[in-house]
Structures are given as C-alpha cells and as structure tokens.
C-alpha cells in the first residue's frame, strides 16, 4: 500500500499542487520516457520547486510510485454483477481500457519497458500492481462467499493471472488487446480458479506483494 | 516460421560464419542492448564484412529474428510424459530455465524491453514466440488425442497462456521466476484448457502469428 506524505490529500493549494505534479509526471513520461524523466523537469513543468517534490515524495521513484498508485485506484471501478465470470470480464475490459487510455498509455509503457531491465522501475510498477490487485480481490472474496470457488482460493493470484495475460498481449506479444483478449483472459482466470489451480500456498518469496525496496533514484 | 538464406545450414565455413554471427549478436545485445546493437558492431565482432550480413539476412532485424528463432528451437525439448499436466510442467520449467540462462538472459531481456515500445523489436520477439509456440503445440495435440482436452482446444493458445504467465512474472512483475512459478503457470494453463476456456475461435486479427511486417531497421 502507498503511504507517506504524498498520499495525504488536503484540499486547496496542496491538492492543486499535487494534481499539477501528477499531471507533470505523466506528461514527462509520455514525452521523455522513464529514463528521461527527472525531478527537475517535473518541478519546472508543475511550476513548483524541486525542494517541494523531495519534501513530499523523497525521491523521483517515490513520486512515480505515488502517481502509479493513484492511477491504479482512480481508473478501475470494482465490478459487482453477482457472478465471478461477469465480474472478471468487466474487470478485464476495464484493465484493457485503462492501459490503452491515450492520456496515460505512453507513460505507462515507458515504465513497463524500463521495468524489464531496471529494478527501480520494476519496484514502481510492482507497487502499482499491488494496489490494483489489492483493490480487486473483493471480486474473488465475494465469489468465494457465494460458493463459486474452492476454499483456499488465492484471490490475489486470480487477479494477477488475468492481469498477466492482458499485459503479456499488450506489452510483449504486442497486440493492442481488444475485448476478445479481455474476455479470454477473464475466462482463463475464472476456469483456473474454479478448478482449484489458484489455491493459496505458502510461498518462499512473495515477490509481487512483499518485495523489499529496490535501489532508488534520488 | 523463419525462412530465407539465413536458415540454410550447409557445413564448413558457412556454418562457422553463421555460428560466429549468432554468438556476436547475443554478445552485442548483452553488452549494448537492442538499441546499441548494429550490423557494423556484429560484423566486427564476428570477423566478417557487413556485406556478408546484409547478403544473408537483409537487415539487422532479419538477423535478430533468425537468432531468436534458432534460440527458440535449440533450447527447449518437447516433453512427452504421456499426460498433459506433466508435459506442461516440464515445458514451463524449460521456459523458465531458458529465459534465465545467463548466456542469453540479458540479450533476451533487451529485446523484450525494446518490444514494449518499438514495433521492429516486437516483430523480432513475435517471430521468436511464434517458433516456440508452434514447436510446443505437439504437447496439446497429443493430449487432445488422448481425450484429455475438449474438442476444439486451441493448442497455440494453451502454450501462449503458459508462456504469458511466466514472462509476466519475469519481465513485468519482476520476480525471477522459479519452479513454483513454472508449476503454477502449467497448472493454470492445464486447468483452463481442460475447462474449455481455450477453445479455438475465429479471431478478427490474429496478431501473434500472422501480424504483417512492422518497420524494420536496415
């Protein structure tokens, strides 16, 4: 979960500053990519001082993680249609729409591309994914309570499976995924969950959700 | 499938040249990444002329695609244990071992990272994936003949599902995946296939396997 001064959201000037910084980060990532985005450029673009950014977010990667966490929370509503298949389908379609959103898609792709080789970018992306997965496990918990899933189903693993299949198509296989990819990913995740292939088990190192901090850029 | 002069394999000097070029490509990708790899550097490293490379492979991306196709074919044996679960598990473990192989992992990651944002790199990667998927559909066809899978199961989609889950963990979530990730990916793909969630259907644009050529670098 995200924490620290960056997530406190008082109204007024602070909220406006925060919104300006968030927008500046997205725009810088879109124009210059992960490697070309700096605190200096973000500060100039948002019309604030670098000191303000460092005081609130400590580092560029802290800021990026906060921006990604905000995107993760803002853009995907939690579906609740009353059955697992429909809910996962609605979620998958939202994920596709979100990663293809022209306002953020280039910024997002720049972080994914960097994450393949750069531990700091990977950490930013992991936090984004963790927030999104945590927000969506409700779908699985509800389905489990309705008796649609075997006991011990790993809610996070179901959501990650769906996400993984969409991200793979978008970022690695390189198809811009449409509704068919979303529906396919939802069907695979639902079938695997119903069959008990996504049961909770002790994991030696649960990288996605508890990985300790990686090297940061200042 | 890969074709063209680069895949003809006569013995003797031609075969030695080919091996030297393949090795030079991997080493250049490892050291300089996709963006830093050029025909000039590969030729110098392999001790041949740029003309030889252009004559055989036409372009750097043609050469990269051929290297990737060779890697795809060389490094993964097709398992045949007599049941779908075991075969997919063996395949998934081979995929993990292959992408983590220190001799090629950095070169491979450089292409995946580039593919997120660069259509030419994505095309190279798609060809690699197409070769690998095609080589492994035998596993699914055999399982279908044994009656383990519903009629109409899309063999390629089963293999892609398994691959997607591993690549996501490795390249996007950023865990170096171990045997647990391999076994989990195999279990999900098997369960989804058995449940009929991976049935063949008409696809509007089958991007992974029939995508037309993207812009190339010369």
HADDOCK unambig.tbl for C-alpha pairs under 7 A between the chains (distance, minus, plus):
assign (segid A and resid 109 and name CA) (segid B and resid 116 and name CA) 6.56 0.50 0.50
assign (segid A and resid 109 and name CA) (segid B and resid 117 and name CA) 6.82 0.50 0.50
assign (segid A and resid 112 and name CA) (segid B and resid 172 and name CA) 6.52 0.50 0.50
assign (segid A and resid 113 and name CA) (segid B and resid 113 and name CA) 4.74 0.50 0.50
assign (segid A and resid 113 and name CA) (segid B and resid 114 and name CA) 6.77 0.50 0.50
assign (segid A and resid 113 and name CA) (segid B and resid 116 and name CA) 5.45 0.50 0.50
assign (segid A and resid 113 and name CA) (segid B and resid 117 and name CA) 6.97 0.50 0.50
assign (segid A and resid 114 and name CA) (segid B and resid 113 and name CA) 6.77 0.50 0.50
assign (segid A and resid 115 and name CA) (segid B and resid 172 and name CA) 6.39 0.50 0.50
assign (segid A and resid 116 and name CA) (segid B and resid 109 and name CA) 6.55 0.50 0.50
assign (segid A and resid 116 and name CA) (segid B and resid 113 and name CA) 5.45 0.50 0.50
assign (segid A and resid 116 and name CA) (segid B and resid 171 and name CA) 4.77 0.50 0.50
assign (segid A and resid 116 and name CA) (segid B and resid 172 and name CA) 6.10 0.50 0.50
assign (segid A and resid 117 and name CA) (segid B and resid 109 and name CA) 6.82 0.50 0.50
assign (segid A and resid 117 and name CA) (segid B and resid 113 and name CA) 6.99 0.50 0.50
assign (segid A and resid 122 and name CA) (segid B and resid 173 and name CA) 7.00 0.50 0.50
assign (segid A and resid 122 and name CA) (segid B and resid 174 and name CA) 6.10 0.50 0.50
assign (segid A and resid 126 and name CA) (segid B and resid 173 and name CA) 5.91 0.50 0.50
assign (segid A and resid 161 and name CA) (segid B and resid 165 and name CA) 6.95 0.50 0.50
assign (segid A and resid 164 and name CA) (segid B and resid 164 and name CA) 6.76 0.50 0.50
assign (segid A and resid 164 and name CA) (segid B and resid 165 and name CA) 5.88 0.50 0.50
assign (segid A and resid 164 and name CA) (segid B and resid 168 and name CA) 5.49 0.50 0.50
assign (segid A and resid 165 and name CA) (segid B and resid 161 and name CA) 6.94 0.50 0.50
assign (segid A and resid 165 and name CA) (segid B and resid 164 and name CA) 5.88 0.50 0.50
assign (segid A and resid 165 and name CA) (segid B and resid 165 and name CA) 6.59 0.50 0.50
assign (segid A and resid 168 and name CA) (segid B and resid 164 and name CA) 5.48 0.50 0.50
assign (segid A and resid 168 and name CA) (segid B and resid 168 and name CA) 6.17 0.50 0.50
assign (segid A and resid 171 and name CA) (segid B and resid 116 and name CA) 4.80 0.50 0.50
assign (segid A and resid 172 and name CA) (segid B and resid 112 and name CA) 6.50 0.50 0.50
assign (segid A and resid 172 and name CA) (segid B and resid 115 and name CA) 6.39 0.50 0.50
assign (segid A and resid 172 and name CA) (segid B and resid 116 and name CA) 6.09 0.50 0.50
assign (segid A and resid 173 and name CA) (segid B and resid 126 and name CA) 5.96 0.50 0.50
assign (segid A and resid 173 and name CA) (segid B and resid 208 and name CA) 6.16 0.50 0.50
assign (segid A and resid 174 and name CA) (segid B and resid 122 and name CA) 6.15 0.50 0.50
assign (segid A and resid 175 and name CA) (segid B and resid 207 and name CA) 5.70 0.50 0.50
assign (segid A and resid 187 and name CA) (segid B and resid 197 and name CA) 5.73 0.50 0.50
assign (segid A and resid 188 and name CA) (segid B and resid 192 and name CA) 5.17 0.50 0.50
assign (segid A and resid 188 and name CA) (segid B and resid 197 and name CA) 5.55 0.50 0.50
assign (segid A and resid 191 and name CA) (segid B and resid 191 and name CA) 6.66 0.50 0.50
assign (segid A and resid 191 and name CA) (segid B and resid 192 and name CA) 5.12 0.50 0.50
assign (segid A and resid 191 and name CA) (segid B and resid 195 and name CA) 6.17 0.50 0.50
assign (segid A and resid 191 and name CA) (segid B and resid 197 and name CA) 6.58 0.50 0.50
assign (segid A and resid 192 and name CA) (segid B and resid 188 and name CA) 5.17 0.50 0.50
assign (segid A and resid 192 and name CA) (segid B and resid 191 and name CA) 5.13 0.50 0.50
assign (segid A and resid 192 and name CA) (segid B and resid 192 and name CA) 5.18 0.50 0.50
assign (segid A and resid 195 and name CA) (segid B and resid 191 and name CA) 6.17 0.50 0.50
assign (segid A and resid 197 and name CA) (segid B and resid 187 and name CA) 5.73 0.50 0.50
assign (segid A and resid 197 and name CA) (segid B and resid 188 and name CA) 5.56 0.50 0.50
assign (segid A and resid 197 and name CA) (segid B and resid 191 and name CA) 6.58 0.50 0.50
assign (segid A and resid 207 and name CA) (segid B and resid 175 and name CA) 5.59 0.50 0.50
assign (segid A and resid 208 and name CA) (segid B and resid 173 and name CA) 6.19 0.50 0.50
